[in-house]
């Protein structure tokens, strides 16, 4: 059967979009819908396994099956396999109006009204209205061919209100359809739930499964974003060896890309240890700092060192990176890092370290009558205005950087993270001065 689908795929890849493709579609009158669906499933699974050239074939197959279902003799649905094929087609990116068309003409009761009703509402964007029914239906049909698809759409509907219920449905979907587009989607969305719920161990487990099976999926970039978010949001719960172990299933180019993403996100979030680790790994994979990847690794590593005692060296390193090696977003980040470094390294104003105001001249001395009338005197205190905190203006970046801050949210995030550390330094200095 697999060889049959492979031959069909090779044939149609050359036919799609050509007059021969139209002739081929017209010759499918004798092919049962469930057989055509198998070819669609083979094509879709090929896409998430890395054959991106099959994407055009997927569109062709969806159109061919749609035409076949609309022109087929209703007696074909006496075979339950064809009924399942029509339902799976609708859940696999097919035309939702075709399902409406078939159900409206189903005078023999081939389609289960419960399934068709919940699917029609789901496909029309009203899935929340039938969330409970969809979950019950998915559990009832879990061992049927439509079970994994029902579980997947059930998880999509319940994920907003009940993430844990959605996670169970995604587990059900992927376990009953391993190696398919259903498992790919279920794993990716499971990682998303773990990120939001803070389930680090489960998130890492799902991530490893995804990397091992669907590294070449066109949706792998979405997964990478989720994986980076999981690490940065919960960096204290993740061991560096776990990160290295998961990414080791990738080729070096993809490892380097993900490590750079981690380093950038961690540096912006103020997670210095994670940023330095990821930058070091990216630098190792880049080979040296003479190429763009090595320069980026150095840049993110330097940003991570801004809040540390190595700030002087870090500031010089990031300032030495040529503009052409950085994107506009990273240039804005560098401007933010330089502004923070300048404020930290700026010598404090001596006047701000004084512990009392200079004594007043004789002509400016307060009379005893005036002193007795002051609110401080009533509490036994002598008026003495306190000095302002050291580096009071440290949290304000130079005016020429403001435009970049507005242009890139990453700029604001980095400044806010670093500013909180400056505030802690100011507090300590203020205590010492008192």
C-alpha positions in Angstrom: 0.0 0.0 0.0 2.8 2.4 0.8 4.4 1.7 -2.5 1.1 2.5 -4.2 0.9 5.8 -2.5 4.5 6.6 -3.4 3.9 5.9 -7.0 0.7 8.0 -7.0 2.6 10.8 -5.3 5.4 10.7 -7.8 2.9 10.7 -10.7 0.8 13.5 -9.4 3.7 15.7 -8.5 4.4 16.0 -12.2 0.7 16.4 -13.0 -0.5 19.0 -10.5 -1.6 22.2 -12.2 -1.3 20.8 -15.7 -4.0 19.7 -18.2 -3.0 16.1 -17.4 -4.0 16.7 -13.8 -7.5 17.6 -14.9 -7.7 14.4 -16.9 -6.4 12.4 -14.0 -9.1 13.9 -11.7 -11.8 13.1 -14.2 -10.6 9.4 -14.3 -11.1 9.0 -10.5 -14.9 8.3 -10.8 -14.3 4.6 -9.9 -12.0 5.3 -7.0 -13.7 5.1 -3.6 -13.3 8.2 -1.4 -11.5 6.2 1.4 -8.8 5.3 -1.1 -8.3 8.8 -2.2 -8.2 9.9 1.4 -5.3 7.5 2.0 -3.3 9.3 -0.7 -4.1 12.6 0.9 -3.0 11.4 4.3 0.2 10.1 2.8 0.9 13.5 1.2 0.2 15.4 4.4 2.4 13.1 6.5 5.1 13.5 3.9 5.0 17.3 4.4 5.5 17.2 8.1 8.2 14.6 7.7 10.2 17.0 5.6 9.0 16.7 2.0 7.9 20.3 1.5 7.5 19.8 -2.2 4.4 17.8 -1.4 2.5 20.9 -0.2 1.4 21.7 -3.7 0.3 18.1 -4.1 -1.8 18.5 -0.9 -3.8 21.3 -2.4 -4.4 19.3 -5.5 -5.6 16.3 -3.6 -7.9 18.3 -1.4 -9.5 19.8 -4.6 -9.8 16.4 -6.3 -11.4 14.8 -3.2 -13.8 17.7 -2.9 -15.0 17.3 -6.4 -15.3 13.6 -6.0 -17.4 13.8 -2.9 -19.8 16.3 -4.5 -20.4 14.2 -7.6 -20.4 10.7 -6.0 -23.5 8.4 -5.9 -24.9 8.5 -2.4 -24.9 4.7 -2.3 -21.1 4.8 -1.9 -21.7 5.8 1.7 -23.2 2.4 2.4 -19.6 1.6 3.1 -18.7 3.2 6.5 -15.1 3.7 5.3 -16.3 6.3 2.9 -18.3 8.0 5.6 -15.2 8.2 7.7 -13.3 9.5 4.7 -15.7 12.4 4.3 -15.4 13.3 7.9 -11.6 13.1 8.0 -11.4 15.1 4.8 -13.4 17.9 6.5 -11.0 17.8 9.6 -7.9 17.7 7.3 -8.3 21.1 5.8 -11.1 20.2 3.3 -13.9 22.4 2.2 -16.4 22.6 5.2 -19.2 23.4 2.8 -18.8 20.0 1.3 -19.7 18.3 4.6 -22.8 20.6 4.8 -23.6 19.4 1.3 -23.3 15.7 2.1 -25.2 15.9 5.4 -28.1 17.9 3.8 -28.5 15.1 1.2 -28.1 12.2 3.6 -31.5 10.7 3.4 -30.4 7.2 4.4 -28.8 8.2 7.7 -25.2 7.3 6.8 -23.7 10.2 8.9 -24.0 10.1 12.7 -25.8 13.3 13.5 -23.8 13.9 16.7 -20.5 13.9 14.8 -21.7 15.9 11.9 -23.4 18.5 14.1 -20.3 19.1 16.3 -18.0 19.2 13.3 -20.2 21.6 11.4 -20.2 24.0 14.4 -16.4 23.5 14.9 -15.7 24.2 11.2 -17.9 27.3 11.3 -16.0 28.8 14.3 -18.5 27.9 16.9 -16.6 25.0 18.5 -17.0 26.4 22.1 -20.7 25.8 21.9 -20.2 22.1 21.5 -17.0 21.6 23.4 -18.5 19.1 25.9 -20.1 17.1 23.1 -17.0 17.1 21.1 -14.9 15.7 24.0 -17.5 13.0 24.6 -17.6 12.0 21.0 -13.8 11.9 20.8 -13.6 9.5 23.7 -16.4 7.4 22.3 -14.7 7.0 18.9 -11.1 6.9 20.2 -10.5 3.4 18.7 -12.0 4.3 15.4 -10.2 5.7 12.3 -11.7 9.1 13.0 -10.7 9.0 16.7 -7.4 10.8 16.4 -8.9 13.6 14.3 -11.8 14.0 16.7 -9.3 14.1 19.7 -7.2 16.7 17.9 -10.1 19.1 17.2 -11.5 18.4 20.7 -8.2 19.6 22.2 -8.3 22.7 20.0 -11.7 23.6 21.3 -11.0 22.9 25.0 -7.5 24.3 25.3 -8.6 27.8 26.3 -10.9 26.8 29.2 -9.4 23.5 30.2 -5.8 23.0 29.2 -5.4 19.8 31.1 -8.4 18.2 29.4 -6.9 19.4 26.0 -3.6 17.8 26.9 -5.3 14.4 27.5 -7.0 14.7 24.1 -3.7 15.6 22.4 -2.0 12.6 24.1 -4.9 10.4 22.8 -4.6 11.8 19.3 -0.8 11.4 19.0 -0.7 7.9 20.5 -3.4 6.6 18.0 -1.8 8.3 15.0 2.0 8.0 15.4 4.2 9.5 12.7 1.4 11.5 11.1 0.4 15.1 10.8 -2.0 14.5 13.7 0.9 13.6 16.0 2.9 16.6 14.8 0.1 19.0 15.6 -0.7 17.3 18.9 2.9 17.4 20.1 3.4 21.1 19.1 0.2 22.2 20.9 1.1 20.0 24.0 4.4 22.0 24.3 2.4 25.2 24.2 0.2 24.1 27.1 3.3 23.1 29.1 4.8 26.5 28.6 1.8 28.3 29.9 1.1 25.9 32.8 4.8 25.7 33.8 5.0 21.9 33.4 8.7 21.8 32.6 9.4 18.1 32.7 6.4 17.3 30.5 7.3 20.1 28.1 10.9 18.8 27.7 9.6 15.3 27.1 7.2 16.5 24.4 10.0 18.7 22.9 12.3 15.7 22.6 9.7 13.7 20.9 9.0 16.5 18.5 12.7 17.1 17.6 13.2 13.4 17.0 10.2 13.0 14.7 9.3 16.3 13.1 12.5 18.3 12.9 11.9 19.0 9.2 8.3 20.0 9.5 7.3 23.3 8.0 5.9 24.1 11.5 9.2 23.4 13.3 9.9 27.1 13.6 6.7 27.5 15.7 7.9 24.7 17.9 11.3 26.3 18.3 9.6 29.5 19.5 7.7 27.5 22.1 10.8 25.6 23.2 12.8 28.8 23.7 9.9 30.3 25.7 9.8 27.2 27.9 13.5 27.4 28.7 13.6 31.2 29.3 10.4 31.3 31.4 11.5 28.4 33.6 15.3 28.5 33.3 15.9 27.6 37.0 14.1 24.3 36.5 15.9 23.3 33.4 19.3 21.7 33.4 21.8 22.7 30.7 22.4 19.0 30.0 18.6 18.6 29.2 18.8 21.4 26.6 22.0 20.0 25.0 20.5 16.5 25.0 17.3 17.6 23.2 19.1 19.8 20.6 21.6 17.1 19.9 19.1 15.4 17.6 19.3 18.4 15.3 22.0 19.0 12.7 24.6 21.7 13.6 22.9 24.5 11.6 19.6 24.0 13.4 21.3 23.7 16.8 23.1 26.9 16.2 19.9 28.7 15.2 18.0 27.6 18.3 20.9 28.4 20.6 21.1 31.9 19.2 17.3 32.3 19.8 17.8 31.1 23.4 20.7 33.5 23.9 18.8 36.5 22.6 15.6 35.8 24.5 17.5 35.0 27.7 19.6 38.1 27.5 16.5 40.3 27.0 14.8 38.6 30.0 17.9 39.1 32.2 18.6 35.4 32.5 22.3 35.8 32.3 23.4 32.2 33.0 21.1 30.7 30.4 22.1 33.4 27.9 25.9 32.8 28.4 25.4 29.0 28.1 23.5 29.3 24.9 25.8 31.9 23.4 28.8 29.7 24.2 27.2 26.7 22.6 26.3 28.8 19.5 29.9 30.1 19.3 31.2 26.5 19.4 28.9 25.5 16.6 29.7 28.7 14.6 33.4 27.8 14.6 34.8 31.3 15.2 33.8 34.9 15.6 34.8 35.9 12.1 31.4 34.9 10.6 28.0 36.3 11.2 26.9 33.5 13.5 30.0 33.9 15.7 29.4 37.7 15.9 25.8 37.1 17.0 26.9 34.6 19.6 29.5 37.1 21.0 26.9 39.9 20.9 24.3 37.9 23.0 27.0 36.7 25.3 28.1 40.3 25.8 24.6 41.4 26.6 24.3 38.7 29.2 27.4 40.1 30.9 26.0 43.6 31.2 24.5 43.1 34.6 27.6 41.4 36.0 31.0 42.6 37.3 32.4 42.1 33.7 30.3 44.9 32.4 33.3 47.0 31.3 34.6 44.3 29.0 31.1 43.4 27.8 30.3 47.0 26.9 33.5 47.2 24.8 32.9 43.9 23.1 29.3 44.7 22.0 30.4 48.1 20.9 33.1 46.6 18.6 30.6 44.5 16.6 30.0 46.1 13.2 26.5 47.3 12.4 26.3 45.2 9.3 26.6 42.1 11.5 23.4 43.0 13.4 19.8 43.2 12.3 17.9 46.5 13.0 16.3 44.8 16.1 19.7 43.8 17.4 21.1 47.2 16.8 18.3 48.6 19.0 19.2 46.1 21.7 22.9 47.2 21.5 21.8 50.8 21.9 19.9 49.8 25.0 22.8 47.8 26.4 25.2 50.6 25.8 22.9 53.1 27.6 22.6 50.8 30.6 26.4 50.2 30.7 27.1 53.9 30.6 24.8 54.6 33.5 26.3 51.8 35.6 29.9 52.9 34.8 29.3 56.6 35.3 31.0 57.9 38.5 28.4 58.9 41.2 27.9 62.6 41.8 29.8 63.4 45.1 27.1 65.8 46.2 24.6 62.9 46.2 26.8 61.0 48.8 26.6 63.8 51.5 24.9 62.9 54.7 23.7 66.4 55.6 23.1 69.7 54.0 25.9 72.3 54.4 25.4 74.5 57.5 23.4 77.6 56.8 25.0 81.1 57.0 24.3 83.3 60.0 21.8 85.3 58.0 19.9 82.1 56.9 19.7 80.4 60.3 16.2 79.5 61.5 15.0 81.3 64.6 13.9 79.3 67.5 10.4 80.5 67.0 10.4 79.4 63.4 11.8 76.0 64.4 9.2 75.5 67.1 6.5 76.1 64.5 7.7 73.5 62.0 6.0 70.1 61.9 9.3 68.3 62.4 9.9 70.2 65.6 6.6 68.9 67.0 8.0 65.3 66.5 11.4 66.2 68.0 13.2 66.2 64.6 15.4 68.9 63.0 14.5 69.8 59.4 17.0 68.2 57.2 16.1 67.4 53.6 17.4 63.9 52.6 19.8 63.7 49.6 18.5 62.2 46.4 19.4 58.6 45.6 22.6 57.9 43.8 22.2 57.8 40.0 18.7 59.1 40.2 18.7 59.5 36.4 20.3 56.2 35.8 17.0 54.6 34.7 16.5 57.1 31.9 18.1 56.2 28.6 19.6 59.0 26.4 17.0 60.8 24.4 18.5 59.6 21.1 17.6 56.1 22.0 14.0 56.7 22.7 12.9 56.1 19.1 14.5 52.7 19.1 12.8 51.9 22.3 9.4 52.6 20.8 10.3 50.7 17.6 11.3 47.5 19.3 9.6 45.9 22.4 12.8 43.9 23.0 14.6 47.2 23.7 12.1 48.2 26.4 12.2 44.7 27.9 16.0 44.8 28.2 16.0 48.3 29.7 13.4 47.4 32.2 15.3 44.2 33.3 18.6 46.1 33.7 16.9 49.1 35.3 15.6 46.9 38.2 19.2 45.8 38.8 20.4 49.4 38.9 17.6 50.3 41.4 19.0 47.6 43.7 22.5 49.1 43.4 21.1 52.5 44.2 19.4 51.2 47.3 22.6 49.6 48.6 24.6 52.8 48.0 21.9 54.8 49.7 22.0 52.6 52.8 25.8 52.9 53.0 25.6 56.7 52.7 23.2 56.8 55.7 
